[in-house]
């Protein structure tokens, strides 16, 4: 017996059908693409776009998600930078310290960037859970309602011949 892919909320809307099952009703919030904040670093912008695409493909993204995505993207960029420094410096670093008698000696200590990386990992996991990006939380996030400005009317040229219609990028699309 073949497996069938469940219809998205948008497909139900377009075909005039109703979803079945628990949690299949769409959110009251309209779908949309979050705008990329200008202050993000290059690595942050790349991660923002990557996660934004995942959320858009799942149909769970709204324009109001920009703050959560921006914080996540910057923490991700900071985590990558800390990991790169730990890779070059190593887990243990050596430092010259003076003892109580004023003599200089060398000690090995745990790299302080490990705590930075661990803090970033903890915050990233928390933000991923809130956006439904973990395996456990994936099904807990509702799909957003179809945004009227993204709607394609069934039977229209855009519906029947999508390759003929050039979609103009919305404000914030890149």
N, C-alpha and C positions, 0 to 999 in steps of 0.2 A: 504494500500500500504506500503510495507516494505521500510526501510531506507537503503541506500547504503553508505558505507564508501568510501570516495574519495581515489583514488590511490595515493601513495606517488610518488615522482619523481623517486625513485629507481624502483618501480613497473612499472612505465611507461617505463623506460629505459630497464628493463628486458623483457618486453612484446612487445617492439617496437611500443608502442602507443605514442600519443602526448597529453599533458595535455590541458584542455580547461579552459577558464575563465581568469579573470584578475589576474596577479601576480603569475600564476602557473608555469612560466618558472623558472628553477633552477638558482641559483646564479652561477656566473663564478668561485667561489671558491670551492675547493675540500673539501669534508667532512673529518673529522679527530677528534681524541680524544686529547684534550689539556693535556699536561703533568702537573702533580701536582708539584708545587714548593716545595722544601725541607724546606723552611723557615716557612711554614704554621703551626699554632698551631694545636693541636689535634682536637679541635672543628672546626677550619677552614678547615682542611683536610676532615672532615666528610661532611661539607656543600659543599665543592668543588665537592666531589664525587656525592652528591645528585643532585646538579644542573647540573653537567656534564651529568649525566644519563638522566635527563629530556631533555636536548638539543640534546643528541645523539638519544633518542627515537623519537624526532620530526624531526630529520634529519637537524638540523640547526647549528650543532657544527663544528668548524674548529680548527686546531691546534693552530691558532693565538689567540684564545679566552682565553688563559691561564692567561693573565694579568688582564683582566676584571673579570674573575672568581676568581682570587687570591685576588684582592681588595675586591670584594663582600664578599668572604668567611671570610676574616679577619674582615671586618666591622660587619658581622653577628656575629662572635665570640665575638667581643667587645660589641655588643648590648646585647647578652645573659649574658655576665658577668656584665654589668651595671644593667640590669634588676634584676639579682640575688642579687646584693648589695642593690638595692632599696627595694627589697622584705624584706631583713633582717633588714635594717636600717630604712625603712619607708620613706614616702614622705617628712615628716618634720624632721629636726634634730635640736637638741638643742646645743647651744654653749655658753661658758662663755666669755663675752666681758667686757671691762672696759669702763665706760662712760667718759665724759670730766673731771669729778672730781676724777677719779681714782678708783671709786667704781666698784666692780665686780658685774655683773648681768647676768642672763641667758636669752637668746633670742632664739626663734624658727625661723628657716629659712628653705626655700625650699631646699631639697637635691640637691647639685650641679650635681649629676650623672643623674638627670632628663634631663639636657641640653645635656649631652653626649648621652643618649639614644635617644633623639629627633633628634640630629644630625646624628646618625647612621641610624635611620629610614628614614630620608630624603635622605641620600646617597644611602641606600639600594633600595629605591623605584626608584631612578633615574637609578641605574645600572640594576635593574629588567626590567625597560622599555627599556633600550638599548639592552638587550638580548631577548626581546620579551616574558617575563615571566608574564606580566600583561594581564588581560582580554582584554583590549583595544588594546594592541600592539601585541597580539599573532599572528594575521593574517598578520601583516605588515612585519614580518621576512620571508625571502625567504628560501626555503630548499636549501641545498648545492648540488653541483653536485656529482655524484657517484665517489668515490675515486677508481682509478683502482686497488689499492692494497687490497681493501675490496670487489671487484667485484666477484660475483659468476657467472660463465658462465652458461647460460641456457642449460640444458641437461647434464651437467657434473655430476660427482659423488657427488660433494658437493651440487648441486642443487637437485638431485633426492633422495639422501640418506644422509641428513645432519647429522644424528646421527652417521654415520660411520666415518665422517671426524672430526678429532680433530683440532680445530682452535688454532693455536699458538698465544699467546698474543703478541700484537704489543708493540713496545717500548713505555712505559708510561702507558700501561694498568695495572690495578691492580684488 
